[in-house]
Amino acid sequence: MEHRVLGRTGRQVGVVGLGAWQLGADWGQVTEAEAVATLEAAVDAGVTFIDTADVYGDGRSEQIVGRFAKDRPGLTVATKMGRRLEQVPANYVMSNFRAWNERSRRNLGVDTIDLVQLHCPPTPVYSSDEVFDALDTLVSEKKIAAYGVSVETCEEALTAIARPGVASVQIILNAFRLKPLEQVLPAARAAGVGIVARVPLASGLLSGRYDEHTTFGADDHRSYNRHGEAFDVGETFSGVDFATGLEAVRRLTPLVPEGATMAQFALRWILGQEGVSVVIPGARNPAQATANASAAALPPLGAESLDAVRATYDELIRPQVHDRW
């Protein structure tokens, strides 16, 4: 698999990573055996970057990833912190950072975490000198090797990129979220900040496996957060209306190369965007993990495909998402 430098971390990572939200069983039940098998398949396929968070399964994902990574040298494991308390700027203080960091280091079984990202904090947090001074302190104490941010909006990303200590920015980027191409990716390239592309398949919409009859379990965020009931609605289907997303996928399906899947086409589109360091599709089973990693081997998409993605976005998706995030 192709490797790229993950921004200011200086680490080389495979361009397709693994998002471990599903492994916390927040997308329906996933047993620990299934989670480990998924991790094994991903790493065997060339994945070297795993992204988790302290709230995925209330620490379950971190624990499973940590136990697995002990026997797999060369992996970069990133986690996120900040969503264990009410989402107000006053909670983003050193005492909480230390408590969250200690819990994550214990869950992961490490002394130093490779990369810690603020987990979509309130917008004012990105402008707080005290917040980033605290993160610098954790680096100096070797509690974390590097830090980054996970953002909801392009404006938040641009504010973070201007911070000299921010190593990476995690942002929703997919064929249904093109706004980051305008300013965020160019700014990150200029600053040497890595871009971690999350929600790359729009919560599965871009897998091409869903239709109007698809249903999701009550414990799946694609049921309980479809209108933003639990967290930012942009995290579910990238904020796109389900029926609109289905129509967009139908328009793009004829462009999928022979022998590839819609999901692989969608991942290959992201990898073709200059400035992307790694894309982190989730997976609930080994077959999904292996198929996602295989997208890195596809040739770059041609002009016809790129133009079709843009046209589909402009006509169907832009009115719903472009000015919101």
C-alpha contacts under 8 A as a table, 3 or more apart, distances in Angstrom:
res1	aa1	res2	aa2	distance
1	M	14	G	6.03
1	M	15	V	7.15
1	M	46	G	5.70
1	M	47	V	7.87
1	M	296	A	6.40
1	M	297	A	7.11
2	E	14	G	5.81
2	E	15	V	5.96
2	E	296	A	7.07
3	H	12	Q	5.86
3	H	13	V	5.13
3	H	14	G	4.34
3	H	15	V	5.52
4	R	12	Q	5.32
4	R	13	V	5.60
4	R	14	G	6.51
4	R	15	V	6.29
4	R	277	S	5.73
4	R	278	V	7.50
5	V	9	T	7.80
5	V	10	G	5.88
5	V	11	R	5.48
5	V	12	Q	4.47
5	V	13	V	6.33
5	V	194	G	7.47
5	V	277	S	6.45
6	L	9	T	5.80
6	L	10	G	6.01
6	L	11	R	5.50
6	L	12	Q	6.13
6	L	13	V	6.56
6	L	167	A	7.77
6	L	168	S	7.08
6	L	193	V	7.56
6	L	194	G	4.87
6	L	195	I	7.42
6	L	277	S	5.52
6	L	278	V	7.49
7	G	10	G	6.11
7	G	11	R	7.71
7	G	167	A	5.54
7	G	168	S	5.81
7	G	192	G	5.38
7	G	193	V	4.26
7	G	194	G	3.56
7	G	195	I	7.31
7	G	277	S	7.34
8	R	166	V	7.39
8	R	167	A	4.30
8	R	168	S	6.90
8	R	192	G	6.22
8	R	193	V	5.72
8	R	194	G	6.76
9	T	115	L	7.98
9	T	145	A	7.82
9	T	146	A	6.08
9	T	167	A	5.62
9	T	168	S	7.74
11	R	76	T	8.00
13	V	17	G	7.96
13	V	47	V	7.85
13	V	48	T	5.69
13	V	49	F	5.96
13	V	76	T	7.37
13	V	277	S	7.84
13	V	278	V	7.25
14	G	17	G	6.41
14	G	46	G	6.65
14	G	47	V	5.57
14	G	48	T	5.46
14	G	49	F	6.63
14	G	278	V	6.85
15	V	47	V	7.77
15	V	271	L	7.36
15	V	277	S	6.25
15	V	278	V	4.36
15	V	279	V	6.27
15	V	296	A	7.01
16	V	47	V	6.08
16	V	49	F	7.70
16	V	278	V	5.55
16	V	279	V	5.11
16	V	280	I	6.16
16	V	281	P	7.68
16	V	292	N	7.45
16	V	293	A	5.69
16	V	295	A	7.88
16	V	296	A	6.62
17	G	42	A	7.98
17	G	47	V	5.13
17	G	48	T	6.31
17	G	49	F	4.74
17	G	50	I	5.80
17	G	51	D	7.70
17	G	278	V	6.26
17	G	279	V	5.81
17	G	280	I	4.68
17	G	281	P	6.90
17	G	293	A	7.54
18	L	42	A	7.15
18	L	47	V	6.97
18	L	49	F	6.41
18	L	50	I	4.90
18	L	51	D	6.26
18	L	279	V	7.82
18	L	280	I	4.73
18	L	281	P	5.55
18	L	282	G	5.63
18	L	283	A	7.36
18	L	289	A	7.63
19	G	22	Q	7.60
19	G	50	I	6.06
19	G	51	D	4.93
19	G	52	T	6.38
19	G	198	R	7.85
19	G	280	I	4.85
19	G	281	P	5.38
19	G	282	G	4.41
19	G	283	A	7.36
20	A	23	L	5.17
20	A	24	G	7.03
20	A	50	I	6.86
20	A	51	D	5.78
20	A	52	T	5.00
20	A	53	A	8.00
20	A	56	Y	7.90
20	A	61	S	6.49
20	A	282	G	6.02
20	A	283	A	7.56
21	W	24	G	5.56
21	W	25	A	7.43
21	W	26	D	6.75
21	W	27	W	7.78
21	W	52	T	6.21
21	W	53	A	7.48
21	W	56	Y	5.59
21	W	57	G	7.97
21	W	61	S	6.99
21	W	282	G	6.87
22	Q	25	A	5.36
22	Q	26	D	5.76
22	Q	27	W	5.40
22	Q	28	G	7.77
22	Q	30	V	7.45
22	Q	56	Y	7.91
22	Q	282	G	6.43
22	Q	283	A	6.62
22	Q	284	R	6.05
23	L	26	D	7.53
23	L	30	V	6.30
23	L	32	E	7.90
23	L	35	A	5.53
23	L	56	Y	7.73
23	L	57	G	7.80
23	L	60	R	7.74
23	L	61	S	5.41
23	L	64	I	7.99
23	L	283	A	7.99
23	L	284	R	6.82
24	G	27	W	7.99
24	G	30	V	7.51
24	G	56	Y	4.83
24	G	57	G	4.03
24	G	58	D	7.56
24	G	59	G	7.48
24	G	60	R	5.35
24	G	61	S	4.40
25	A	28	G	5.40
25	A	29	Q	4.91
25	A	30	V	5.25
25	A	31	T	7.90
25	A	56	Y	7.63
25	A	57	G	5.94
26	D	29	Q	7.32
26	D	56	Y	6.84
26	D	57	G	6.22
26	D	219	D	6.74
26	D	220	D	6.11
26	D	221	H	7.12
27	W	219	D	6.59
27	W	220	D	4.34
27	W	221	H	6.34
27	W	222	R	7.93
28	G	217	G	6.55
28	G	219	D	5.65
28	G	220	D	5.32
30	V	34	E	6.17
30	V	35	A	6.46
30	V	284	R	6.96
31	T	34	E	5.13
31	T	35	A	6.19
32	E	35	A	4.89
32	E	36	V	6.11
32	E	64	I	7.21
33	A	36	V	5.22
33	A	37	A	6.13
34	E	37	A	5.09
34	E	38	T	6.14
34	E	284	R	7.48
34	E	285	N	6.31
34	E	286	P	7.93
35	A	38	T	5.10
35	A	39	L	6.31
35	A	64	I	7.52
35	A	284	R	7.01
35	A	285	N	7.11
36	V	39	L	5.03
36	V	40	E	6.11
36	V	64	I	7.22
36	V	65	V	7.98
36	V	68	F	6.98
37	A	40	E	5.05
37	A	41	A	6.18
37	A	285	N	7.07
37	A	286	P	5.96
38	T	41	A	5.18
38	T	42	A	6.19
38	T	283	A	7.02
38	T	284	R	6.65
38	T	285	N	4.94
38	T	286	P	4.20
38	T	287	A	7.83
38	T	289	A	6.21
39	L	42	A	5.15
39	L	43	V	6.20
39	L	65	V	7.84
39	L	68	F	7.67
39	L	286	P	7.46
39	L	289	A	7.75
40	E	43	V	5.34
40	E	44	D	5.96
40	E	286	P	7.61
41	A	44	D	5.11
41	A	45	A	6.16
41	A	286	P	5.16
41	A	287	A	7.64
41	A	289	A	6.18
41	A	290	T	5.92
42	A	45	A	5.15
42	A	46	G	6.64
42	A	47	V	5.43
42	A	286	P	7.09
42	A	289	A	5.03
42	A	290	T	5.68
42	A	293	A	6.84
43	V	46	G	5.14
43	V	47	V	4.52
43	V	48	T	6.25
44	D	47	V	7.16
45	A	290	T	5.92
45	A	293	A	6.11
45	A	294	S	7.48
46	G	293	A	6.99
47	V	50	I	7.78
47	V	293	A	6.85
48	T	74	G	6.96
48	T	75	L	4.75
48	T	76	T	6.07
49	F	75	L	5.99
49	F	76	T	4.85
49	F	77	V	5.97
49	F	78	A	7.57
49	F	278	V	7.98
50	I	75	L	7.54
50	I	76	T	6.39
50	I	77	V	4.97
50	I	78	A	6.20
50	I	280	I	7.73
51	D	77	V	6.06
51	D	78	A	4.80
51	D	79	T	5.76
51	D	280	I	7.28
52	T	56	Y	7.02
52	T	61	S	6.52
52	T	62	E	6.19
52	T	65	V	7.97
52	T	77	V	7.67
52	T	78	A	6.15
52	T	79	T	4.64
52	T	80	K	6.64
53	A	56	Y	5.49
53	A	59	G	7.38
53	A	61	S	7.30
53	A	62	E	6.59
53	A	78	A	7.85
53	A	79	T	4.52
53	A	80	K	4.38
53	A	81	M	6.47
53	A	119	H	7.98
54	D	57	G	7.94
54	D	58	D	6.21
54	D	59	G	4.93
54	D	61	S	7.69
54	D	62	E	6.47
54	D	79	T	6.81
54	D	80	K	6.15
54	D	81	M	6.01
54	D	84	R	7.92
54	D	100	W	7.86
54	D	104	S	6.25
55	V	58	D	4.39
55	V	59	G	5.67
55	V	81	M	7.82
55	V	83	R	6.89
55	V	84	R	6.73
56	Y	59	G	5.80
56	Y	60	R	6.53
56	Y	61	S	5.64
56	Y	62	E	7.56
57	G	60	R	4.85
57	G	61	S	6.04
58	D	61	S	7.77
59	G	62	E	5.27
59	G	63	Q	6.23
59	G	104	S	7.66
59	G	107	N	6.75
60	R	63	Q	5.15
60	R	64	I	6.23
61	S	64	I	5.26
61	S	65	V	6.05
62	E	65	V	5.15
62	E	66	G	5.83
62	E	79	T	7.65
62	E	104	S	7.10
62	E	107	N	5.65
62	E	108	L	5.56
63	Q	66	G	5.06
63	Q	67	R	6.20
63	Q	107	N	4.69
63	Q	108	L	5.44
63	Q	109	G	7.86
64	I	67	R	5.36
64	I	68	F	6.21
64	I	108	L	7.95
65	V	68	F	5.11
65	V	69	A	5.99
65	V	108	L	6.86
66	G	69	A	5.18
66	G	70	K	6.46
66	G	107	N	6.66
66	G	108	L	3.94
66	G	109	G	5.85
66	G	110	V	7.89
67	R	70	K	5.60
67	R	71	D	7.77
67	R	108	L	6.94
67	R	109	G	7.24
68	F	71	D	6.14
68	F	72	R	7.00
69	A	72	R	4.92
69	A	73	P	7.02
69	A	75	L	6.92
70	K	73	P	7.07
72	R	75	L	6.58
76	T	114	D	6.20
76	T	115	L	7.92
77	V	113	I	7.30
77	V	114	D	5.82
77	V	115	L	6.78
78	A	113	I	7.16
78	A	114	D	5.96
78	A	115	L	4.58
78	A	116	V	5.81
78	A	117	Q	7.48
79	T	104	S	7.79
79	T	113	I	7.90
79	T	115	L	6.44
79	T	116	V	5.15
79	T	117	Q	6.30
80	K	116	V	5.34
80	K	117	Q	4.50
80	K	118	L	5.62
80	K	119	H	5.29
80	K	150	S	7.99
81	M	84	R	7.53
81	M	97	F	7.83
81	M	100	W	6.50
81	M	101	N	7.65
81	M	116	V	7.11
81	M	117	Q	6.34
81	M	118	L	5.31
81	M	119	H	5.33
82	G	85	L	6.99
82	G	87	Q	7.97
82	G	92	Y	7.14
82	G	97	F	7.81
82	G	100	W	7.63
82	G	118	L	5.93
82	G	119	H	5.45
82	G	120	C	7.82
82	G	121	P	6.71
83	R	86	E	7.11
83	R	87	Q	6.75
83	R	119	H	6.47
83	R	121	P	7.63
85	L	91	N	7.12
86	E	91	N	7.37
87	Q	91	N	7.32
87	Q	121	P	6.77
87	Q	122	P	6.38
88	V	91	N	5.88
88	V	92	Y	7.68
88	V	121	P	7.98
88	V	122	P	6.33
89	P	92	Y	5.53
89	P	121	P	7.70
89	P	122	P	6.20
89	P	124	P	6.66
89	P	125	V	5.80
90	A	93	V	6.87
91	N	96	N	6.97
92	Y	96	N	6.74
92	Y	97	F	7.12
92	Y	125	V	7.34
92	Y	131	V	6.60
93	V	96	N	5.61
93	V	97	F	6.22
93	V	130	E	7.72
93	V	131	V	6.49
93	V	134	A	7.48
94	M	97	F	4.83
94	M	98	R	6.05
94	M	131	V	7.57
94	M	134	A	5.68
95	S	98	R	5.28
95	S	99	A	6.39
96	N	99	A	5.03
96	N	100	W	6.03
97	F	100	W	5.18
97	F	101	N	5.85
97	F	134	A	7.89
98	R	101	N	5.06
98	R	102	E	5.97
99	A	102	E	5.20
99	A	103	R	6.28
100	W	103	R	5.20
100	W	104	S	6.21
101	N	104	S	5.11
101	N	105	R	6.03
101	N	143	K	7.52
102	E	105	R	5.19
102	E	106	R	6.13
103	R	106	R	5.12
103	R	107	N	6.12
104	S	107	N	4.92
104	S	108	L	5.95
105	R	108	L	5.12
105	R	109	G	5.68
105	R	110	V	5.24
105	R	111	D	6.18
105	R	112	T	7.02
105	R	113	I	6.58
106	R	109	G	4.98
106	R	110	V	6.71
110	V	113	I	6.50
111	D	142	K	7.89
111	D	143	K	6.44
112	T	142	K	5.87
112	T	143	K	4.66
112	T	144	I	4.91
112	T	145	A	6.32
113	I	116	V	6.75
113	I	143	K	6.45
113	I	144	I	4.62
113	I	145	A	6.03
113	I	146	A	7.96
114	D	144	I	6.06
114	D	145	A	5.03
114	D	146	A	6.30
115	L	144	I	6.40
115	L	145	A	6.07
115	L	146	A	4.91
115	L	147	Y	5.24
115	L	148	G	7.04
116	V	144	I	6.72
116	V	146	A	6.57
116	V	147	Y	4.77
116	V	148	G	6.20
116	V	149	V	7.94
117	Q	147	Y	5.51
117	Q	148	G	4.44
117	Q	149	V	4.48
117	Q	150	S	6.11
118	L	121	P	6.41
118	L	147	Y	7.98
118	L	148	G	6.57
118	L	149	V	4.64
118	L	150	S	5.88
119	H	149	V	6.53
119	H	150	S	5.24
119	H	151	V	7.27
120	C	149	V	7.14
120	C	150	S	5.07
120	C	151	V	4.75
120	C	152	E	6.13
121	P	125	V	6.43
121	P	126	Y	7.95
121	P	151	V	7.46
122	P	125	V	5.77
122	P	126	Y	7.90
123	T	126	Y	5.98
123	T	127	S	7.85
123	T	156	E	6.53
124	P	127	S	5.52
124	P	128	S	6.80
125	V	128	S	5.24
125	V	131	V	6.95
126	Y	131	V	7.94
126	Y	156	E	6.73
126	Y	159	T	6.38
126	Y	160	A	5.99
127	S	159	T	7.11
128	S	131	V	5.41
128	S	132	F	6.88
129	D	132	F	5.41
129	D	133	D	6.04
130	E	133	D	5.00
130	E	134	A	6.13
131	V	134	A	5.24
131	V	135	L	6.47
132	F	135	L	4.92
132	F	136	D	6.10
132	F	165	G	7.67
133	D	136	D	5.02
133	D	137	T	6.26
134	A	137	T	5.02
134	A	138	L	6.49
135	L	138	L	5.12
135	L	139	V	6.43
135	L	147	Y	7.07
136	D	139	V	5.07
136	D	140	S	6.25
136	D	165	G	7.23
137	T	140	S	5.00
137	T	141	E	6.16
138	L	141	E	5.04
138	L	142	K	6.19
138	L	143	K	5.26
138	L	144	I	5.90
139	V	142	K	4.97
139	V	143	K	5.98
139	V	144	I	5.03
139	V	145	A	5.66
139	V	146	A	6.35
139	V	147	Y	7.97
140	S	143	K	7.73
141	E	144	I	7.70
142	K	145	A	6.18
144	I	147	Y	7.19
146	A	166	V	7.84
146	A	167	A	6.45
147	Y	165	G	7.42
147	Y	166	V	5.92
147	Y	167	A	5.82
147	Y	168	S	7.16
148	G	166	V	5.01
148	G	167	A	5.22
148	G	168	S	4.63
148	G	169	V	5.72
148	G	170	Q	7.71
149	V	160	A	7.27
149	V	166	V	7.39
149	V	168	S	6.55
149	V	169	V	5.09
149	V	170	Q	6.12
150	S	169	V	5.78
150	S	170	Q	4.37
150	S	171	I	6.04
151	V	154	C	7.65
151	V	156	E	6.16
151	V	157	A	6.12
151	V	169	V	7.20
151	V	170	Q	6.21
151	V	171	I	5.54
152	E	156	E	7.11
152	E	171	I	6.65
152	E	172	I	7.32
152	E	234	G	7.64
152	E	325	W	6.43
153	T	156	E	5.31
153	T	157	A	6.48
153	T	171	I	7.77
153	T	324	R	7.78
153	T	325	W	4.36
154	C	157	A	4.96
154	C	158	L	6.27
154	C	179	K	7.47
154	C	180	P	6.14
154	C	183	Q	7.89
154	C	184	V	6.36
154	C	325	W	6.20
155	E	158	L	5.16
155	E	159	T	6.30
156	E	159	T	5.17
156	E	160	A	6.24
157	A	160	A	5.13
157	A	161	I	6.09
157	A	169	V	6.59
157	A	171	I	7.64
157	A	184	V	6.60
158	L	161	I	5.10
158	L	162	A	6.52
158	L	183	Q	7.87
158	L	184	V	6.08
158	L	187	A	7.18
159	T	162	A	5.49
159	T	163	R	7.18
160	A	163	R	5.38
160	A	166	V	6.69
160	A	169	V	7.56
161	I	164	P	7.53
161	I	166	V	6.49
161	I	168	S	7.96
161	I	169	V	7.38
161	I	187	A	7.20
161	I	188	A	6.30
161	I	191	A	7.05
161	I	193	V	6.70
162	A	191	A	7.74
163	R	166	V	5.66
166	V	169	V	7.66
166	V	193	V	7.11
167	A	192	G	8.00
167	A	193	V	5.38
167	A	194	G	6.31
168	S	193	V	5.11
168	S	194	G	4.29
168	S	195	I	5.76
168	S	196	V	7.05
169	V	193	V	7.05
169	V	194	G	6.16
169	V	195	I	5.15
169	V	196	V	6.10
170	Q	195	I	5.84
170	Q	196	V	4.42
170	Q	197	A	5.91
170	Q	198	R	6.48
171	I	195	I	7.31
171	I	196	V	6.39
171	I	197	A	5.49
171	I	198	R	5.74
172	I	177	R	6.82
172	I	197	A	5.77
172	I	198	R	4.82
172	I	199	V	5.51
172	I	200	P	6.92
172	I	238	S	7.38
173	L	176	F	7.59
173	L	177	R	5.24
173	L	178	L	6.60
173	L	180	P	6.86
173	L	197	A	5.31
173	L	198	R	6.22
173	L	199	V	6.87
173	L	200	P	6.00
173	L	270	I	7.22
174	N	177	R	5.05
174	N	178	L	6.68
174	N	197	A	7.71
174	N	199	V	7.23
174	N	200	P	4.93
174	N	201	L	6.70
174	N	202	A	7.11
174	N	266	A	7.13
174	N	267	L	7.85
174	N	269	W	7.78
174	N	270	I	6.16
175	A	178	L	6.39
175	A	200	P	7.98
175	A	266	A	6.71
175	A	269	W	7.40
175	A	270	I	7.64
175	A	309	V	6.35
175	A	310	R	7.94
175	A	313	Y	7.16
176	F	202	A	7.33
176	F	238	S	7.00
176	F	240	V	7.68
176	F	313	Y	6.17
176	F	317	I	6.25
176	F	318	R	7.95
177	R	180	P	7.28
177	R	238	S	7.22
177	R	321	V	7.35
177	R	322	H	7.36
178	L	181	L	5.73
178	L	182	E	7.75
178	L	313	Y	7.75
178	L	322	H	7.76
179	K	182	E	5.69
179	K	183	Q	7.82
179	K	322	H	6.22
179	K	325	W	7.96
180	P	183	Q	6.06
180	P	184	V	4.94
180	P	185	L	6.12
181	L	184	V	6.20
181	L	185	L	5.51
181	L	186	P	7.35
181	L	273	Q	7.77
182	E	185	L	7.12
182	E	186	P	7.37
183	Q	186	P	5.53
183	Q	187	A	6.05
184	V	187	A	5.20
184	V	188	A	6.08
185	L	188	A	5.08
185	L	189	R	6.15
185	L	195	I	7.41
185	L	274	E	7.26
185	L	275	G	5.56
185	L	276	V	7.41
186	P	189	R	5.17
186	P	190	A	6.24
186	P	275	G	7.09
187	A	190	A	5.15
187	A	191	A	6.21
188	A	191	A	5.13
188	A	192	G	5.87
188	A	193	V	4.78
188	A	194	G	6.62
188	A	195	I	7.14
188	A	275	G	6.95
189	R	192	G	5.19
189	R	193	V	6.30
189	R	194	G	7.64
189	R	275	G	5.51
190	A	193	V	7.84
194	G	275	G	7.33
194	G	276	V	6.95
194	G	277	S	5.60
195	I	275	G	6.57
195	I	276	V	4.96
195	I	277	S	5.19
195	I	278	V	6.80
196	V	276	V	6.57
196	V	277	S	5.97
196	V	278	V	5.16
196	V	279	V	5.74
196	V	280	I	7.13
197	A	200	P	6.43
197	A	270	I	7.71
197	A	276	V	6.91
197	A	277	S	7.89
197	A	278	V	6.31
197	A	279	V	4.57
197	A	280	I	6.23
198	R	279	V	6.24
198	R	280	I	5.50
198	R	281	P	6.87
199	V	202	A	5.25
199	V	203	S	6.16
199	V	235	E	7.19
199	V	238	S	7.06
199	V	280	I	7.40
199	V	281	P	6.63
200	P	203	S	7.68
200	P	266	A	7.38
200	P	267	L	6.63
200	P	270	I	7.59
200	P	279	V	6.94
200	P	280	I	6.98
200	P	281	P	5.89
201	L	204	G	5.07
201	L	205	L	6.13
201	L	206	L	4.66
201	L	207	S	6.21
201	L	263	A	6.67
201	L	266	A	6.77
201	L	267	L	7.44
201	L	281	P	6.91
202	A	205	L	5.32
202	A	206	L	5.92
202	A	236	T	7.02
202	A	237	F	4.45
202	A	238	S	5.09
203	S	206	L	7.64
203	S	222	R	7.52
203	S	235	E	7.79
203	S	236	T	5.94
203	S	237	F	4.85
203	S	238	S	7.12
204	G	207	S	5.11
204	G	208	G	7.58
204	G	209	R	7.64
204	G	210	Y	7.80
204	G	237	F	7.33
205	L	208	G	6.18
205	L	209	R	7.36
205	L	210	Y	6.54
205	L	237	F	6.49
205	L	242	F	7.84
205	L	245	G	6.52
205	L	246	L	6.91
205	L	249	V	7.57
206	L	209	R	7.97
206	L	249	V	6.38
206	L	262	M	6.55
206	L	263	A	5.78
206	L	266	A	6.56
207	S	210	Y	7.59
207	S	261	T	7.59
207	S	262	M	5.36
207	S	263	A	4.21
207	S	264	Q	7.98
207	S	266	A	7.83
208	G	246	L	7.97
208	G	249	V	6.42
208	G	250	R	7.92
208	G	253	T	7.67
208	G	262	M	5.57
208	G	263	A	6.84
210	Y	213	H	7.73
210	Y	214	T	5.72
210	Y	246	L	7.40
211	D	214	T	5.49
211	D	246	L	6.59
212	E	243	A	7.14
212	E	246	L	7.83
216	F	220	D	6.23
216	F	222	R	6.46
216	F	223	S	5.84
217	G	220	D	5.24
217	G	223	S	6.61
218	A	221	H	7.85
218	A	223	S	5.89
218	A	224	Y	6.51
219	D	223	S	7.37
219	D	224	Y	7.12
220	D	223	S	5.55
220	D	224	Y	6.50
221	H	224	Y	4.89
221	H	225	N	5.02
221	H	226	R	7.10
221	H	236	T	7.02
222	R	225	N	5.88
222	R	226	R	5.59
222	R	236	T	6.03
222	R	237	F	7.53
223	S	226	R	5.72
224	Y	227	H	7.93
224	Y	229	E	6.73
224	Y	230	A	7.19
225	N	228	G	4.80
225	N	229	E	4.96
225	N	230	A	5.50
225	N	231	F	6.85
225	N	233	V	6.51
225	N	236	T	6.69
226	R	229	E	7.20
226	R	233	V	6.47
226	R	236	T	6.16
226	R	237	F	7.94
227	H	233	V	5.76
228	G	231	F	5.37
228	G	232	D	5.27
228	G	233	V	3.94
228	G	234	G	7.74
228	G	236	T	7.98
229	E	232	D	7.95
229	E	233	V	7.61
231	F	235	E	7.64
232	D	235	E	5.88
232	D	236	T	7.91
233	V	236	T	5.53
233	V	238	S	7.42
233	V	239	G	5.45
234	G	237	F	6.85
234	G	238	S	4.54
234	G	239	G	3.90
234	G	240	V	7.62
234	G	325	W	7.93
235	E	238	S	5.31
235	E	239	G	6.56
236	T	239	G	5.83
236	T	240	V	7.94
237	F	240	V	5.53
237	F	241	D	7.47
237	F	242	F	7.11
237	F	245	G	7.97
239	G	320	Q	7.55
239	G	321	V	6.47
240	V	244	T	6.88
240	V	245	G	6.19
240	V	317	I	6.92
240	V	320	Q	6.46
240	V	321	V	6.88
241	D	244	T	5.30
241	D	245	G	6.17
241	D	320	Q	7.90
242	F	245	G	5.09
242	F	246	L	6.32
243	A	246	L	5.14
243	A	247	E	6.44
244	T	247	E	5.17
244	T	248	A	6.27
244	T	316	L	6.84
244	T	317	I	7.50
245	G	248	A	5.06
245	G	249	V	6.22
245	G	317	I	7.77
246	L	249	V	5.19
246	L	250	R	6.29
247	E	250	R	5.11
247	E	251	R	6.49
248	A	251	R	5.22
248	A	252	L	6.47
248	A	312	T	6.29
248	A	313	Y	7.82
248	A	316	L	6.87
248	A	317	I	7.94
249	V	252	L	5.07
249	V	253	T	5.96
250	R	253	T	5.29
250	R	254	P	7.75
251	R	254	P	6.94
251	R	312	T	7.37
252	L	255	L	5.63
252	L	256	V	7.30
252	L	308	A	7.07
252	L	309	V	7.03
252	L	312	T	7.83
253	T	256	V	5.55
253	T	262	M	6.42
255	L	305	S	6.17
256	V	260	A	6.42
256	V	261	T	6.58
256	V	262	M	6.02
256	V	265	F	5.88
257	P	260	A	5.50
257	P	261	T	7.75
257	P	265	F	7.51
260	A	264	Q	6.24
260	A	265	F	6.95
261	T	264	Q	5.17
261	T	265	F	6.27
262	M	265	F	5.02
262	M	266	A	6.20
263	A	266	A	5.07
263	A	267	L	6.22
263	A	292	N	7.30
264	Q	267	L	5.05
264	Q	268	R	5.98
264	Q	291	A	7.33
264	Q	292	N	6.20
264	Q	294	S	7.38
264	Q	295	A	4.75
265	F	268	R	5.11
265	F	269	W	6.23
265	F	295	A	7.19
266	A	269	W	5.18
266	A	270	I	6.66
267	L	270	I	5.22
267	L	271	L	6.39
267	L	279	V	7.49
267	L	292	N	7.57
267	L	295	A	6.23
267	L	296	A	7.95
268	R	271	L	5.06
268	R	272	G	6.32
268	R	295	A	5.76
268	R	296	A	6.59
268	R	298	L	6.79
268	R	300	P	6.90
268	R	301	L	7.23
269	W	272	G	5.27
269	W	273	Q	7.02
269	W	300	P	7.66
269	W	301	L	6.68
269	W	306	L	7.74
270	I	273	Q	5.49
270	I	276	V	7.45
270	I	279	V	7.36
271	L	274	E	7.75
271	L	276	V	6.45
271	L	278	V	7.64
271	L	279	V	7.27
271	L	296	A	7.67
272	G	276	V	7.99
272	G	300	P	6.38
272	G	301	L	7.51
273	Q	276	V	6.09
276	V	279	V	7.45
281	P	292	N	7.05
282	G	289	A	7.54
283	A	286	P	7.47
283	A	288	Q	5.42
283	A	289	A	5.33
284	R	288	Q	6.84
284	R	289	A	7.66
285	N	288	Q	5.61
285	N	289	A	6.50
286	P	289	A	5.06
286	P	290	T	6.13
287	A	290	T	5.25
287	A	291	A	6.11
288	Q	291	A	5.14
288	Q	292	N	6.06
289	A	292	N	5.25
289	A	293	A	6.30
290	T	293	A	5.24
290	T	294	S	6.27
291	A	294	S	5.09
291	A	295	A	6.91
292	N	295	A	5.57
293	A	296	A	6.03
294	S	297	A	5.57
294	S	298	L	7.36
295	A	298	L	5.46
301	L	305	S	6.15
301	L	306	L	6.77
302	G	305	S	5.52
302	G	306	L	6.40
303	A	306	L	5.06
303	A	307	D	5.96
304	E	307	D	5.23
304	E	308	A	6.16
305	S	308	A	5.05
305	S	309	V	6.25
306	L	309	V	5.23
306	L	310	R	6.36
307	D	310	R	5.13
307	D	311	A	6.09
308	A	311	A	5.04
308	A	312	T	5.96
309	V	312	T	5.25
309	V	313	Y	6.09
310	R	313	Y	5.11
310	R	314	D	6.06
311	A	314	D	5.11
311	A	315	E	6.14
312	T	315	E	5.34
312	T	316	L	5.85
312	T	317	I	7.14
313	Y	316	L	5.51
313	Y	317	I	4.69
313	Y	318	R	5.61
314	D	317	I	6.14
314	D	318	R	5.08
314	D	319	P	7.67
315	E	318	R	6.67
315	E	319	P	7.72
316	L	319	P	6.89
316	L	320	Q	7.93
317	I	320	Q	5.57
317	I	321	V	6.48
317	I	322	H	7.79
318	R	321	V	5.47
318	R	322	H	4.97
318	R	323	D	7.99
319	P	322	H	6.39
319	P	323	D	7.76
320	Q	323	D	7.79
320	Q	324	R	7.78
321	V	324	R	5.31
321	V	325	W	6.53
322	H	325	W	6.23
